[in-house]
Amino acid sequence: FDPERVAFSPRGITGVAYPDDPAAAAGYGVFVVHENPSAGQPLPVSDFLQKPDLAELNRTNAIDPGYRVWIDTGILNFAPDAARTLVGCRDLIEYYRSGQRNHNLYHEILFALLTKGELADHTSLHQIDFSVVLLPYCGFFHIGRSRELLQNYYTLTSAAALCDFRNSSHSNARAFPHLKNSFIYNTLITTPTVQITSPAVIEGCILDDQVQLDGENLLTGIPAESGAIHLQRGQGLVVLPVGKHDWSAIVYGLDDSFKEDTGVTFCNRPWKRVRRELALTDNELWPSGVEPELWTARLFPLRPNPHSAVSAVLRLVDENRKAPGEPRLSLQEILASVNQSRLLRQSEEIARRARLLLWQSGQNDFPSLSFDDLLRLCRADEDEETIARGLERALSDCRDLSERAHFEYLLHAFVLRRAEQKNDSQLLQQAQAWQDRAFATIRSAVSQGLIEHGSLTRTRGTIIRSDEVVWTVVPARLDFAGGWSDTPPVCVDLGGAVLNAAVTLNGQYPIQVMAKRHSEPVIRIHSIDLGAGAVIRDGDELMQFTDPADWRSLPKSAFFAAGIVPMDKSVDLQSIFKELGGGIDLTLFSALPSGSGLGTSSILGTGIIATLSRLAGIPISSDELFARTSYMEQLMTTGGGWQDQIGGAAGGVKLLQTAAGYRQEPILSWTQLVPPGQKPTERFLLYYTGYRRMAKNILRQIVGRYLGRDRVVLQTLEELKDLALAMKDDLDHRQLDEFGARISRTWECNKRLDNGSTTPEIEEILNRISPYAIGAKLLGAGGGGFLFIVAQDSRSAAQIRQILEKDPPNDRARFFDFAIDPLGIRTTVL
């Protein structure tokens, strides 16, 4: 079911139920709810039934108008008050400790909440609220008996589909095609002498000797060197570590219940007959004072190694049916003394060895494993070499660009690790080469999106006149949540979700671009804010745009992204000038302080592309403009996502969402930061800290961690996307306090992704204003630049202004007035 639909009550105990036919109720617990059903919200429980028949369902009004009943999933949520009350039930706890009996949680305890039974401390139990959340749909993957478990493996279920469960997962079983009709999981097979008649399930096993399964078998937890195994039809075998060093083996029938009921069976045969054949006395089967049941019968051998345990237990079901010698344990005793740590270590070692074999054979099916996951598979240098060779083999077969980048980055990580261990400069160069290949592959993925979009083709319209000027103005961008989810390859793999706003600062458009034609066949570029200029005369010089530290790289790459100059090393710039009717004067201006975090370079790039396209008469849509800007950033090797350029170029406050895929075409949903007629600065403040972030390669670090499938990064990116959606909803409903609180959560996510997002100086500013702010975050990558603040109210906003204006952290720090710009980028011809 969809867990997002479940909201547990903050008080008492909350169950979870799903609708089903009344005929199904006889096997389960049933909630009775007399209020109108509301999906996902906790409702008071009117009654709770256990395995009711149709008469009881009718008597309690448990059947709703749609002729459905609410079946218990077994999920119970205990709110803190319920946990405290239960812990305080001293008499009830002492009753259990005395060993008199146990009460069933889903029967006596839940009944007691509804005053349907008198238990010790019943007065306290009656005070616990009892609610239930009703699911509109739930696929119930029910496992009752062994046979039902076996049958579920051979049935297509929603649980298997949702969890992507596949046969041979965590196993090298695919190397043995004759076993394809058996379900084999977390198992290592090192011998060809395994013969299985399906259906059969094998889990957590090392099969290194002859195995014969005659059908309808379950084989579980078989460790190495367990010897030959032969199971007849309908039998199961499990081997378990007991205590520090011993092993016990259990053989059973798929229809055995191990309960002293009428007709109880052992290995699918009547238990009474088996007892006679084994010739075991009561004293040999049951210690003094123990209830004589199959559950407590000492049938199963305890041995110092798995081979002797398996061979001894299988004598219980061979033709001679001989009981194992002493010592023996009952199933009850074994389950109470299993060494869980040994069991887990065995399972992990099987998975490790199976995965290494898969890498070695080129059958890797774990593309989402992180570098740390892969490293945990290694116990020696040769294991690392095995994985590295497997990655290279996977690369040779991989056509998906994003997956290629993942493999290339993992190779970078492995080679870098060896280089650092051996202090080898040559290996260090190899590691750098793999990293460069990974980011080059990402650039290819962005280009692929443009190719699919058809955006690299050029069509010409009207070129501007010789005395006309193209003038483009663009607002800045404030990013609220979702940043980094828009960055390739994250957005290519997972889709992106970003909430941001286009703003003017102090009443002005902070980013402007102008272009005109001139008679001299050269490109003249002038940056007003930098006071710098450049003249470009040929194609070779124009193509030198891969140094992000060079301010000229941005306008140079924009000529290619705009479609004016083709990406061809043999391009003749003079022929293009002739086509345009002369050279180009390009003037750039950004009024934003350096390192502002307001998306300056991307937005400026968008402005240049829009200006040049209009000058050359190349029509360009908004989606194409955004895609070409992303392409420009990849040409410059800076990477970057799509949110900066769209944040400024598309006006207003908006949620930007894309689906996974090479073609990143954002869907925009608008909202408002404040109601009409209200100024944003009554609650929201924009403060330039005066600090500029000096850290380099921030994008490479975070994208690198994503390519390495760092768990923290993956989880944080999902949280940032969720925050973007939730904050859009907050603004839609004028819930500014909730919006402010989530601004702080976004800030925590940013710091989790990159500990350079903050500095002691920034934290000092935040501490000074914390009594008056609900939330605050640095915009962009952080480390400096602009701080966005959500004040508690207008009076608190004034107080924050007073604090920081009276004692600023440096002589550059200052407040900026901002206004939401509804229109975004504007290009005119004058």
C-alpha positions in Angstrom: 0.0 0.0 0.0 1.0 3.6 -0.2 2.6 4.6 3.1 2.0 8.3 2.3 -1.7 7.6 2.9 -1.1 6.7 6.5 -1.2 9.3 9.3 -1.1 7.7 12.8 -2.9 9.3 15.7 -0.6 11.3 18.1 -2.4 9.5 21.0 -3.1 5.9 21.9 -2.8 2.9 19.6 -3.5 3.1 15.9 -4.1 0.1 13.7 -4.1 -0.1 9.9 -6.9 -1.9 7.9 -7.8 -2.6 4.3 -11.1 -3.5 2.7 -12.0 -7.0 1.7 -14.9 -9.4 1.2 -16.7 -10.5 4.3 -15.9 -14.1 3.4 -12.2 -13.3 4.1 -12.9 -12.2 7.7 -13.0 -15.7 9.1 -9.2 -15.9 8.9 -8.2 -12.4 10.2 -8.8 -9.6 12.7 -11.6 -7.2 11.7 -12.0 -3.5 12.7 -15.5 -2.1 13.1 -15.8 1.6 12.2 -19.1 3.4 12.5 -17.8 6.8 11.2 -17.7 7.7 7.5 -14.4 6.2 6.1 -11.7 8.8 5.4 -8.6 7.4 3.6 -5.4 7.8 5.6 -6.9 9.6 8.7 -7.2 7.9 12.1 -10.8 7.1 13.1 -12.1 5.7 16.4 -12.5 2.0 16.6 -16.0 0.9 17.5 -15.2 -2.7 17.9 -12.5 -5.2 17.1 -13.2 -8.9 16.1 -11.0 -11.9 15.8 -11.8 -14.3 12.9 -15.5 -13.6 13.0 -18.2 -15.5 11.1 -20.9 -13.9 9.0 -23.3 -13.9 11.9 -20.9 -11.9 14.1 -20.1 -9.5 11.3 -23.8 -8.7 10.9 -24.4 -8.5 14.7 -21.7 -5.9 15.1 -22.5 -3.9 12.0 -19.0 -4.6 10.7 -20.1 -4.8 7.0 -20.1 -1.4 5.3 -22.7 -0.3 2.6 -20.3 -1.5 -0.1 -20.4 -5.0 1.4 -16.8 -4.8 2.6 -15.1 -5.4 6.0 -11.9 -3.8 7.3 -9.3 -6.4 7.6 -6.4 -5.9 10.1 -3.0 -5.7 8.5 -1.3 -6.4 11.8 0.3 -3.0 11.9 0.0 -1.2 15.3 1.5 2.2 16.1 2.0 3.0 19.8 2.0 6.7 20.5 4.2 7.8 23.5 1.2 8.1 25.9 0.2 4.5 25.0 3.7 3.2 25.5 4.0 4.9 28.9 0.6 3.5 30.0 1.6 -0.1 29.0 5.0 0.2 30.7 3.1 1.3 33.8 0.9 -1.8 33.9 3.1 -3.5 36.5 0.6 -6.2 37.5 0.1 -7.3 33.9 3.9 -7.4 33.3 4.5 -9.4 36.5 1.7 -11.8 35.4 3.6 -12.4 32.1 6.9 -12.8 33.9 5.5 -15.4 36.2 5.0 -17.6 33.2 1.4 -18.3 33.9 0.5 -17.6 30.3 0.8 -15.0 27.5 -2.0 -12.9 26.2 -2.3 -12.5 22.4 -1.7 -8.8 21.5 -4.3 -8.9 18.7 -6.9 -10.7 20.8 -6.9 -10.2 24.6 -4.9 -6.9 24.7 -6.8 -5.2 22.0 -10.1 -6.5 23.3 -9.2 -5.1 26.7 -8.8 -1.6 25.2 -12.5 -1.9 24.3 -13.5 -3.3 27.7 -14.2 -6.7 26.1 -12.2 -8.5 28.7 -10.9 -8.1 32.2 -7.1 -8.3 32.5 -4.7 -7.1 35.2 -4.4 -3.3 35.1 -7.6 -3.2 33.0 -8.5 0.3 34.3 -5.2 1.6 32.7 -5.8 -0.3 29.5 -9.3 1.2 29.1 -7.7 4.7 29.1 -5.7 4.1 25.9 -7.3 5.5 22.8 -7.8 3.0 20.0 -7.9 4.3 16.4 -7.6 2.8 12.9 -6.4 4.1 9.6 -8.3 2.8 6.6 -6.5 2.1 3.4 -8.3 2.4 0.0 -6.2 -0.5 -1.2 -3.7 -3.1 0.1 -2.2 -6.1 -1.4 -1.8 -8.6 1.4 1.2 -10.9 0.9 0.1 -13.4 3.6 2.4 -16.2 4.8 0.7 -18.6 7.2 2.1 -22.1 6.6 5.2 -23.4 4.8 3.1 -24.5 1.8 1.6 -21.1 1.6 5.0 -19.5 1.6 6.1 -21.9 -1.2 3.0 -21.1 -3.3 3.5 -17.4 -2.9 6.9 -17.6 -4.6 5.2 -19.1 -7.7 2.4 -16.6 -7.8 2.6 -13.1 -9.4 2.0 -10.7 -6.5 1.9 -6.9 -6.1 4.4 -7.3 -3.2 7.0 -9.0 -5.5 6.4 -6.4 -8.2 6.7 -3.4 -6.0 9.8 -4.7 -4.2 11.4 -5.8 -7.5 11.9 -9.3 -6.2 13.4 -11.5 -8.8 14.5 -15.1 -8.9 18.3 -15.6 -8.4 18.7 -12.3 -6.6 21.9 -12.2 -4.5 22.9 -15.6 -6.0 24.9 -17.1 -8.8 22.1 -19.5 -9.6 21.8 -18.0 -13.1 25.0 -19.8 -14.0 23.0 -23.1 -13.6 20.2 -22.8 -16.2 18.7 -26.2 -15.2 17.7 -24.6 -11.9 15.7 -21.7 -13.4 12.3 -23.1 -12.3 13.4 -23.0 -8.7 13.4 -19.8 -6.6 16.9 -19.3 -5.3 17.8 -16.3 -3.2 20.9 -15.2 -1.3 22.6 -18.6 -2.1 26.0 -19.6 -3.4 26.2 -22.7 -5.6 29.7 -24.2 -6.1 28.8 -27.6 -7.4 27.0 -28.9 -10.6 25.5 -31.8 -8.6 22.3 -30.0 -7.7 19.1 -31.5 -9.0 15.8 -29.9 -8.2 12.2 -30.8 -9.2 10.2 -27.6 -8.9 8.5 -26.1 -7.0 11.3 -25.4 -4.5 12.7 -22.4 -2.6 16.3 -22.2 -1.5 17.4 -19.3 0.7 20.6 -18.5 2.6 22.5 -21.6 1.5 25.9 -22.6 0.4 25.5 -25.7 -1.8 28.9 -27.4 -2.2 27.9 -31.0 -2.3 25.3 -33.2 -3.9 21.7 -31.9 -3.5 18.5 -33.7 -4.6 15.1 -32.1 -4.0 12.1 -34.2 -5.2 9.7 -31.2 -5.3 7.7 -28.9 -3.0 10.8 -28.3 -0.9 12.1 -25.5 1.3 15.9 -25.4 1.9 17.1 -22.7 4.3 20.3 -21.7 6.0 22.5 -24.5 4.8 26.2 -23.6 5.6 29.3 -24.8 3.8 30.4 -28.4 4.2 26.9 -29.7 5.2 27.3 -32.8 3.1 24.9 -34.5 0.7 21.2 -33.6 1.0 18.2 -35.5 -0.3 14.7 -34.3 0.5 11.6 -36.2 -0.4 8.6 -34.4 -1.9 6.9 -32.0 0.5 9.9 -31.7 3.0 11.9 -28.8 4.3 15.3 -28.5 5.9 16.8 -25.7 7.9 20.2 -25.6 9.6 20.7 -23.1 12.5 23.7 -22.0 14.6 23.2 -22.7 18.3 25.3 -21.2 21.0 28.9 -20.3 20.3 29.9 -23.2 18.2 27.2 -25.8 17.7 24.7 -26.5 14.9 21.2 -28.0 14.8 19.3 -29.2 11.8 15.5 -29.4 11.5 13.6 -31.5 9.0 9.9 -30.9 8.6 6.9 -31.4 6.3 5.3 -28.5 4.5 1.9 -29.3 6.2 3.3 -29.8 9.7 2.0 -27.4 12.3 4.0 -28.6 15.4 0.8 -28.1 17.5 -0.8 -30.8 19.6 -4.0 -30.7 17.6 -6.0 -33.6 16.2 -4.2 -35.2 13.3 -0.8 -33.5 14.0 1.9 -34.6 11.6 5.6 -34.8 11.4 7.2 -34.7 8.0 3.7 -35.0 6.6 3.1 -38.3 8.4 0.9 -38.9 11.5 3.0 -38.0 14.5 1.8 -41.0 16.5 3.0 -43.4 13.8 6.4 -41.6 13.6 6.8 -42.0 17.3 6.3 -45.7 17.1 8.8 -46.1 14.3 11.4 -44.1 16.0 11.0 -46.1 19.2 11.6 -43.2 21.5 10.2 -43.2 25.0 8.5 -40.3 26.6 11.5 -39.7 28.9 13.7 -39.5 25.8 11.5 -37.1 24.1 10.4 -34.8 26.9 12.1 -33.7 30.1 10.2 -33.9 33.4 7.4 -31.4 33.7 7.3 -30.5 30.0 4.0 -30.7 28.2 4.3 -33.6 25.7 3.8 -31.9 22.3 5.6 -32.1 19.0 6.7 -28.5 19.7 8.6 -29.6 22.8 9.7 -33.1 21.6 13.5 -33.5 21.6 13.9 -34.8 18.0 16.6 -32.7 16.4 20.4 -33.2 16.8 22.8 -30.8 18.3 26.3 -31.2 16.8 29.6 -29.5 16.6 29.5 -29.1 12.8 26.7 -28.8 10.2 27.7 -32.0 8.3 27.0 -34.2 11.3 23.8 -32.3 12.2 22.4 -32.7 8.7 23.3 -36.3 8.3 21.8 -37.1 11.7 18.5 -35.3 11.1 18.0 -36.8 7.7 18.0 -40.2 9.3 14.6 -39.2 10.7 13.1 -39.3 7.2 15.1 -42.0 5.4 13.8 -45.5 4.8 15.1 -46.8 8.1 13.8 -43.8 10.1 16.3 -43.8 12.9 16.3 -41.2 15.7 19.5 -39.2 16.1 21.6 -39.9 19.2 22.1 -37.5 22.1 22.3 -34.6 22.5 18.9 -33.6 20.9 16.8 -30.4 21.2 13.2 -29.6 20.7 12.1 -27.0 18.2 11.1 -24.8 21.1 14.6 -25.1 22.6 16.4 -24.5 19.3 14.4 -21.3 18.5 15.2 -20.0 22.0 18.9 -20.6 21.6 19.7 -19.7 18.0 22.8 -17.5 17.8 21.4 -14.6 15.8 24.8 -13.0 15.3 26.3 -16.1 13.7 23.1 -16.5 11.6 23.4 -12.9 10.3 27.2 -13.2 9.6 26.5 -16.4 7.7 23.8 -14.7 5.6 26.1 -11.7 4.9 29.0 -13.9 3.9 26.8 -15.8 1.4 25.6 -12.6 -0.1 29.2 -11.2 -0.3 30.6 -14.3 -2.0 27.7 -14.6 -4.4 28.0 -11.0 -5.5 31.7 -11.4 -6.0 31.1 -14.4 -8.2 28.5 -12.4 -10.2 31.0 -9.6 -10.8 33.7 -12.2 -11.8 31.4 -13.9 -14.3 30.1 -10.6 -15.7 26.6 -11.2 -14.5 26.4 -8.1 -12.2 22.8 -7.0 -11.6 23.4 -4.5 -8.8 23.8 -1.2 -10.7 22.6 0.8 -7.7 25.3 -0.3 -5.3 27.4 2.4 -3.7 31.2 2.4 -3.5 30.9 1.6 0.2 28.6 -1.3 -0.6 31.1 -2.7 -3.1 34.0 -2.1 -0.7 32.2 -4.2 2.0 32.2 -7.1 -0.4 36.0 -7.1 -0.4 38.2 -9.0 2.0 41.4 -8.9 0.0 43.1 -7.0 -2.8 42.0 -9.6 -5.3 38.4 -8.9 -4.4 38.8 -5.3 -5.3 40.5 -6.3 -8.6 37.5 -8.6 -9.3 35.0 -5.8 -8.8 37.1 -3.4 -10.9 37.3 -5.9 -13.8 33.5 -6.4 -13.4 32.9 -2.7 -13.7 35.0 -2.4 -16.9 33.1 -5.4 -18.3 29.8 -3.8 -17.4 31.0 -0.5 -19.1 31.6 -2.3 -22.3 28.0 -3.5 -22.5 26.4 -0.4 -21.0 24.4 1.9 -23.4 22.7 4.0 -20.8 24.7 7.2 -20.3 23.7 7.8 -16.7 24.6 4.3 -15.8 27.9 4.6 -17.6 28.8 7.6 -15.6 28.0 5.7 -12.4 30.3 2.8 -13.4 33.0 5.2 -14.4 32.9 7.0 -11.1 33.0 3.8 -9.2 36.2 2.9 -11.2 37.6 6.3 -10.3 36.9 5.5 -6.6 38.5 2.1 -6.7 41.6 3.3 -8.6 41.9 6.3 -6.3 41.8 4.0 -3.3 44.7 1.9 -4.6 46.6 5.0 -5.6 46.4 6.4 -2.1 47.3 3.0 -0.5 50.4 2.6 -2.7 51.2 6.3 -3.0 51.3 5.8 -6.8 51.2 8.9 -9.0 50.4 6.9 -12.1 47.4 5.3 -10.5 46.3 8.8 -9.3 46.3 10.0 -12.9 44.2 7.0 -13.9 41.7 7.8 -11.2 41.5 11.4 -12.4 41.0 10.1 -16.0 38.0 7.9 -14.8 36.5 10.9 -13.0 36.9 13.1 -16.1 35.2 10.3 -18.2 32.3 10.2 -15.8 31.6 13.9 -16.1 32.2 13.8 -19.8 29.5 11.1 -20.0 27.1 13.4 -18.0 27.7 16.1 -20.6 26.9 13.7 -23.3 23.6 12.8 -21.5 22.7 16.5 -21.5 23.6 16.8 -25.2 21.5 13.7 -25.8 18.5 15.5 -24.4 19.0 18.4 -26.8 19.4 16.0 -29.7 16.1 14.3 -28.8 14.5 17.7 -28.4 15.7 18.7 -31.8 17.3 21.8 -30.3 20.7 21.6 -32.0 19.3 22.3 -35.4 19.4 25.9 -36.7 16.7 27.7 -38.6 17.1 31.4 -39.4 14.5 34.1 -39.3 15.1 37.9 -39.4 18.5 39.1 -38.5 18.4 42.5 -36.7 19.3 45.7 -38.7 22.7 47.2 -38.4 21.4 50.1 -36.2 19.3 48.0 -33.9 20.2 46.7 -30.4 18.9 43.6 -28.7 18.4 44.2 -25.0 17.6 41.5 -22.5 16.8 41.9 -18.8 16.5 39.0 -16.4 15.5 38.9 -12.7 17.6 37.0 -10.1 16.6 33.7 -8.5 15.8 32.9 -4.9 15.9 29.1 -4.3 13.7 27.8 -1.5 13.9 24.0 -1.7 14.9 21.1 -4.1 18.3 22.4 -5.2 20.6 19.7 -6.6 17.7 17.5 -7.7 17.8 19.5 -10.9 21.4 18.7 -11.6 22.4 16.0 -14.2 22.6 13.1 -13.8 20.3 13.3 -10.7 17.4 14.7 -12.6 18.1 12.3 -15.6 17.8 9.3 -13.2 15.2 10.5 -10.7 13.5 13.6 -12.0 13.7 17.0 -10.2 11.5 19.2 -8.0 12.5 22.7 -7.1 10.7 25.7 -5.6 12.1 29.1 -6.4 11.2 32.7 -7.3 12.2 35.3 -9.8 12.9 38.7 -8.1 14.1 42.2 -8.9 16.5 43.8 -6.4 16.0 47.3 -5.1 13.5 47.8 -7.9 16.0 46.9 -10.7 16.7 43.9 -13.0 20.2 42.9 -11.8 21.2 41.0 -14.9 21.2 42.6 -18.4 22.7 41.7 -21.8 22.9 43.9 -25.0 24.1 43.0 -28.5 24.4 44.6 -31.8 26.0 44.1 -35.2 29.0 46.1 -36.4 31.0 46.2 -39.6 34.3 44.7 -38.3 34.2 40.8 -38.7 35.1 40.1 -35.0 33.3 39.4 -31.7 33.8 42.1 -29.1 32.7 41.2 -25.6 32.6 43.8 -22.8 31.7 43.1 -19.1 30.5 46.3 -17.5 30.6 45.0 -13.9 34.1 43.5 -14.4 35.4 46.3 -16.4 37.0 43.8 -18.8 36.8 43.2 -22.5 37.9 40.7 -25.2 38.1 40.6 -29.0 37.7 37.2 -30.7 38.7 36.9 -34.3 38.7 33.1 -35.2 37.0 29.8 -34.3 39.9 28.3 -32.5 39.9 31.2 -30.0 36.1 31.0 -29.6 36.3 27.3 -28.8 38.5 27.9 -25.7 35.7 27.9 -23.2 36.4 25.1 -20.8 38.0 27.1 -18.1 35.3 28.2 -15.7 37.7 30.6 -13.9 38.0 32.6 -17.2 35.0 35.1 -17.4 35.1 34.9 -21.2 34.2 31.1 -21.1 30.5 31.9 -20.4 29.9 34.2 -23.4 32.1 32.1 -25.7 30.2 28.9 -25.0 26.9 30.8 -25.4 27.6 31.3 -29.1 27.6 27.6 -29.6 24.6 26.9 -27.3 22.6 29.7 -29.1 23.2 27.9 -32.4 25.0 30.8 -34.0 28.3 28.8 -34.3 28.2 25.0 -34.9 30.2 22.7 -32.6 32.8 22.0 -35.3 36.6 22.5 -34.8 36.9 23.4 -38.5 34.3 26.1 -38.3 35.0 29.2 -40.3 34.0 32.2 -38.2 34.4 34.6 -41.0 31.8 32.8 -43.1 29.4 33.2 -40.1 30.1 36.9 -39.9 29.4 37.2 -43.6 26.0 35.4 -43.1 25.1 37.7 -40.2 26.2 40.8 -42.1 29.1 41.7 -39.8 30.6 41.1 -36.4 28.9 41.2 -33.0 29.2 43.6 -30.1 28.1 41.9 -26.8 27.8 43.8 -23.6 27.2 42.0 -20.2 26.2 43.5 -16.9 25.5 41.9 -13.5 24.8 44.1 -10.5 24.9 41.2 -8.1 27.8 40.8 -5.7 30.3 38.0 -6.5 29.4 34.6 -5.1 25.8 35.8 -4.4 24.1 32.4 -4.6 21.3 33.9 -6.7 22.1 31.9 -9.9 24.0 34.7 -11.6 26.1 32.8 -14.1 23.4 30.6 -15.3 20.9 33.4 -15.6 23.5 35.6 -17.4 24.1 32.6 -19.7 20.3 32.4 -20.4 20.3 36.2 -21.2 23.2 35.9 -23.6 21.6 32.9 -25.4 18.3 34.7 -25.7 20.0 37.9 -27.0 22.3 36.2 -29.5 19.4 34.0 -30.8 17.3 37.1 -31.4 20.2 38.9 -33.0 20.7 36.1 -35.5 17.0 35.5 -36.1 17.0 32.0 -34.6 13.6 31.4 -33.0 13.8 29.8 -29.6 11.0 28.6 -27.2 11.2 28.8 -23.5 11.9 25.1 -23.1 14.6 25.2 -25.7 16.2 28.3 -24.0 16.4 26.4 -20.7 17.8 23.3 -22.4 20.4 25.3 -24.3 21.5 26.9 -21.1 22.1 23.5 -19.5 24.0 22.5 -22.6 26.1 25.7 -22.3 27.1 24.8 -18.7 28.1 21.3 -19.8 30.2 22.8 -22.6 32.0 25.0 -20.0 32.5 21.8 -17.8 30.8 23.6 -14.9 27.8 21.2 -14.9 24.9 22.7 -13.1 21.2 22.1 -13.2 18.2 23.8 -14.8 16.7 25.6 -11.8 18.9 28.7 -11.9 18.1 29.8 -15.4 14.4 28.8 -15.1 14.2 30.4 -11.7 15.2 33.8 -13.2 13.9 33.4 -16.8 10.4 32.2 -15.7 8.7 34.8 -13.6 6.9 34.4 -10.3 7.1 31.9 -7.5 6.9 28.4 -8.9 7.4 24.7 -8.4 9.5 23.2 -11.2 9.2 19.5 -11.8 10.7 17.1 -14.3 10.3 13.4 -15.0 13.4 11.2 -15.3 15.0 11.0 -18.7 17.4 12.8 -21.0 14.7 15.3 -22.1 14.3 17.6 -19.0 11.2 19.6 -19.8 10.1 21.2 -16.5 6.4 21.6 -15.7 5.7 24.8 -13.8 3.1 25.4 -11.1 2.8 28.9 -9.8 2.0 30.1 -6.3 2.4 33.3 -4.3 4.9 34.2 -1.6 2.4 36.6 0.1 -1.2 37.5 -0.6 -1.9 40.3 -3.2 -1.3 43.7 -1.7 1.2 42.5 0.9 4.9 43.2 0.7 7.2 40.2 1.0 9.5 42.2 3.2 6.9 42.2 6.0 7.9 38.6 6.8 10.8 37.8 4.4 14.2 39.4 4.4 17.1 39.1 1.9 20.5 39.8 3.5 23.8 39.9 1.7 26.3 38.4 4.2 29.4 40.0 2.6 31.1 36.6 2.6 32.0 35.0 -0.7 32.4 31.2 -0.9 35.9 30.3 -1.9 35.5 26.5 -2.1 35.9 24.9 -5.5 34.5 21.9 -7.3 31.4 21.9 -5.1 29.3 20.4 -7.9 31.8 17.7 -8.6 31.9 16.7 -5.0 28.1 16.3 -4.6 27.5 14.8 -8.0 30.5 12.5 -7.4 28.9 11.3 -4.1 25.6 10.7 -6.0 27.5 8.8 -8.8 29.0 6.7 -6.0 25.5 6.1 -4.7 26.2 7.6 -1.3 23.2 6.7 0.9 23.1 10.1 2.7 23.1 12.0 -0.6 20.3 9.8 -2.1 18.1 10.2 1.0 18.8 13.9 1.3 18.0 14.6 -2.4 14.6 12.8 -2.0 13.9 14.8 1.2 14.7 18.1 -0.7 12.3 17.2 -3.5 9.6 16.4 -0.9 10.3 19.7 0.8 9.8 21.6 -2.4 6.4 20.0 -2.9 5.4 20.6 0.7 6.5 24.2 0.7 4.5 24.9 -2.5 1.5 23.5 -0.6 2.3 25.8 2.4 2.3 28.9 0.2 -0.9 27.8 -1.6 -2.6 27.7 1.8 -0.9 30.8 3.3 0.8 28.7 5.9 3.9 30.9 6.2 5.0 29.6 9.6 5.1 26.0 8.2 6.9 27.4 5.1 9.5 29.1 7.4 10.1 25.9 9.4 10.7 24.0 6.2 13.2 26.6 5.1 15.2 25.5 8.1 14.9 21.9 7.2 16.1 22.7 3.7 19.1 24.4 5.2 19.9 21.3 7.3 19.7 19.2 4.2 22.1 21.5 2.3 24.6 21.2 5.2 24.2 17.4 5.1 25.1 17.4 1.5 28.0 19.7 1.9 29.6 20.7 5.2 31.1 23.7 3.4 27.6 25.2 3.1 28.1 27.0 6.3 30.9 28.7 8.2 31.4 29.9 11.8 30.7 33.5 10.6 27.4 32.4 9.0 26.4 30.5 12.1 27.2 33.6 14.2 24.7 35.6 12.1 22.1 32.9 12.4 22.5 32.7 16.2 22.1 36.5 16.5 18.7 36.5 14.7 17.4 33.1 15.9 15.0 34.6 18.6 13.1 36.4 15.8 13.3 34.0 12.9 11.3 30.9 12.1 13.7 29.8 9.4 16.7 30.9 7.4 19.0 29.5 4.7 21.9 30.6 2.5 20.8 30.7 -1.1 22.6 28.7 -3.8 25.5 26.4 -2.8 25.9 28.3 0.5 29.2 29.2 2.3 28.4 32.9 1.7 26.3 35.1 -0.5 22.7 35.9 0.3 20.7 34.8 3.4 17.0 34.3 3.0 15.2 34.8 6.4 11.6 34.1 7.4 10.7 36.3 10.4 8.1 35.3 13.0 6.1 38.5 12.2 6.6 42.0 10.9 7.8 43.2 14.3 10.4 40.5 14.4 11.5 41.4 10.8 12.1 44.9 12.0 14.1 43.6 15.0 16.3 41.5 12.7 17.0 44.5 10.5 17.9 46.5 13.5 20.3 43.9 14.9 22.2 43.4 11.6 22.3 47.0 10.5 23.5 48.2 13.9 26.4 45.7 14.0 27.0 44.2 10.5 29.5 41.3 10.2 31.6 43.3 7.7 31.5 46.4 5.6 29.9 44.7 2.6 27.0 43.1 4.4 23.6 44.8 3.8 19.9 44.2 3.2 18.4 44.2 -0.3 14.8 45.0 -0.9 13.2 42.5 -3.3 10.0 42.0 -5.2 8.6 39.0 -7.0 8.9 39.6 -10.8 5.9 38.0 -12.5 7.2 38.2 -16.1 10.8 36.8 -16.0 13.2 37.3 -18.9 12.4 40.0 -21.4 14.1 40.6 -24.8 13.4 43.6 -26.9 14.8 45.1 -30.1 15.4 48.9 -29.9 
